[in-house]
Amino acid sequence: MAFGNLLTHTLYVRIAPDAVLIRSSNSDAIWSDEALLALRAGPQPSVLAAGAAARLAVAQTPGATLSEPFGHPRCLISDYAAAEAFLKHALLSYLKLKRVNRWLAPSPHMLLHPCPSPAQAVGALTGVEHRALRELGQRCGARSVELIASAALSEAQILALMQRGPARG
């Protein structure tokens, strides 16, 4: 085991069409918010706000649009760029909640738990969805990404997965 792995914590990230939840193996802090993104219109769209604050930002900014990065009727990711922007915002918000300097925090191992809506949950995730979710976690700064392919997890199961650490292999 490398020295860097001893310092690295595990993040559990549950992504659902309507909300995202983040928690860590070394903290009791839990961050949760609506999966919404307010975008400023233009040739290069910019993020105005994320989460519940996005609704207010759209109402106050002329020309702004509301995006649901995980709200597609057939798959979990509707807009990859918006999903990446939202998840980066969520991870930074979680670090602020824990009062951690993002430049000093080591890259976490990420347990990514996609929870599609009942209409989407026709079968297992496709290979394309697996790759998109793994790359999403890596582009947001994770050292490694492990997908959890379970419909629902109890609190004890989540804690056991986080204490286990990254999967070997």
C-alpha positions in Angstrom: 0.0 0.0 0.0 1.4 3.4 -1.0 1.8 6.1 1.6 -0.7 8.3 -0.2 -3.4 5.7 0.2 -3.1 6.0 4.0 -4.1 9.6 3.9 -6.8 9.3 1.3 -10.4 9.1 2.5 -13.4 7.5 0.7 -16.3 9.6 -0.5 -19.7 8.1 -0.9 -21.6 10.0 -3.6 -25.3 9.1 -4.4 -26.6 10.5 -7.6 -30.3 10.5 -8.3 -32.2 12.5 -10.9 -33.5 15.0 -8.3 -30.7 15.1 -5.7 -27.0 14.4 -4.9 -25.7 13.3 -1.5 -22.1 13.2 -0.4 -20.5 11.8 2.8 -17.0 10.8 3.8 -15.4 7.9 5.6 -13.5 10.2 8.0 -16.3 12.7 8.9 -19.9 12.7 10.1 -20.7 15.6 7.7 -23.3 15.0 5.1 -23.9 17.3 2.1 -27.1 17.0 0.1 -28.8 19.3 -2.4 -31.1 19.4 -5.4 -29.5 18.4 -8.7 -30.1 21.8 -10.5 -27.7 24.1 -12.3 -28.4 27.8 -13.3 -26.6 28.7 -16.5 -26.0 32.1 -18.0 -26.8 32.1 -21.7 -24.2 32.9 -24.3 -21.7 31.4 -26.7 -19.8 29.9 -23.7 -22.4 29.2 -20.9 -21.3 29.9 -17.4 -22.6 28.5 -14.1 -24.5 31.1 -12.0 -25.5 28.8 -9.2 -26.1 25.2 -8.3 -28.5 23.3 -6.1 -31.5 24.9 -4.5 -30.0 28.4 -5.2 -30.2 27.8 -8.9 -34.0 28.4 -9.0 -33.5 31.8 -7.4 -30.6 32.7 -9.7 -32.7 31.9 -12.8 -35.6 34.0 -11.5 -33.3 37.0 -10.9 -31.1 36.8 -14.0 -32.6 37.6 -17.4 -31.7 35.0 -20.0 -30.5 32.4 -17.5 -31.7 28.8 -17.9 -32.2 26.0 -15.4 -30.5 22.7 -16.2 -31.1 19.2 -14.6 -27.9 17.4 -15.3 -29.2 14.0 -14.0 -32.8 14.4 -15.2 -33.0 12.5 -18.5 -36.0 10.1 -19.0 -33.9 7.1 -20.3 -30.5 7.4 -18.5 -29.0 9.1 -15.5 -26.8 11.8 -17.2 -28.7 14.2 -19.4 -25.9 16.7 -20.0 -22.3 15.5 -19.3 -20.8 19.0 -19.1 -23.5 20.2 -16.7 -23.2 17.0 -14.6 -19.4 17.6 -14.3 -20.0 21.3 -13.3 -22.6 20.3 -10.8 -20.5 17.5 -9.2 -17.5 19.8 -9.0 -19.6 22.3 -7.2 -21.0 19.7 -4.9 -17.6 18.4 -3.9 -16.3 21.9 -3.3 -19.4 22.6 -1.2 -18.7 19.4 0.8 -15.1 20.4 1.5 -16.3 23.9 2.6 -18.8 22.2 5.0 -15.9 20.1 6.5 -13.7 23.3 6.5 -11.0 21.7 4.4 -8.7 23.6 2.1 -9.3 21.9 -1.3 -5.6 22.4 -2.3 -4.4 20.5 0.7 -7.0 17.7 0.5 -5.7 14.5 -1.1 -7.7 13.1 -4.0 -10.4 10.8 -2.5 -11.5 7.4 -3.5 -15.1 7.7 -4.7 -17.9 5.3 -4.2 -20.3 6.5 -6.9 -23.9 5.2 -6.3 -26.1 5.9 -9.3 -29.8 5.8 -8.3 -31.9 6.2 -11.4 -35.6 6.9 -11.2 -38.0 3.9 -11.4 -38.8 4.7 -15.0 -35.1 4.5 -15.9 -34.3 1.4 -13.8 -35.3 -1.1 -16.5 -32.0 -3.0 -16.3 -28.4 -2.6 -15.3 -26.3 0.3 -16.4 -25.0 0.1 -19.9 -21.2 0.1 -20.6 -21.5 3.7 -21.9 -23.1 4.8 -18.6 -20.5 3.0 -16.6 -17.7 4.8 -18.5 -19.5 8.2 -18.3 -19.9 7.8 -14.6 -16.3 6.7 -13.9 -15.0 9.5 -16.1 -17.3 12.0 -14.3 -15.8 11.0 -10.9 -12.2 11.2 -12.2 -12.7 14.5 -13.9 -14.0 15.9 -10.6 -10.8 14.9 -8.8 -11.2 11.3 -7.6 -8.2 9.1 -7.4 -10.3 6.1 -8.2 -14.0 5.6 -8.8 -15.9 2.5 -7.9 -19.5 2.2 -9.1 -22.1 0.6 -6.7 -24.7 -1.3 -8.6 -27.2 -1.7 -5.9 -30.7 -0.2 -5.9 -30.8 0.8 -2.3 -28.3 0.6 0.6 -28.8 0.7 4.3 -26.8 3.0 6.5 -24.8 0.0 7.8 -24.0 -1.1 4.2 -22.8 2.4 3.3 -20.6 2.6 6.3 -19.1 -0.9 5.6 -18.3 0.1 2.0 -16.6 3.3 3.1 -14.6 1.6 5.8 -13.5 -1.1 3.3 -11.8 1.5 1.2 -11.0 1.2 -2.5 -11.7 -2.1 -4.3 -8.6 -4.1 -5.2 -8.1 -5.4 -8.7 
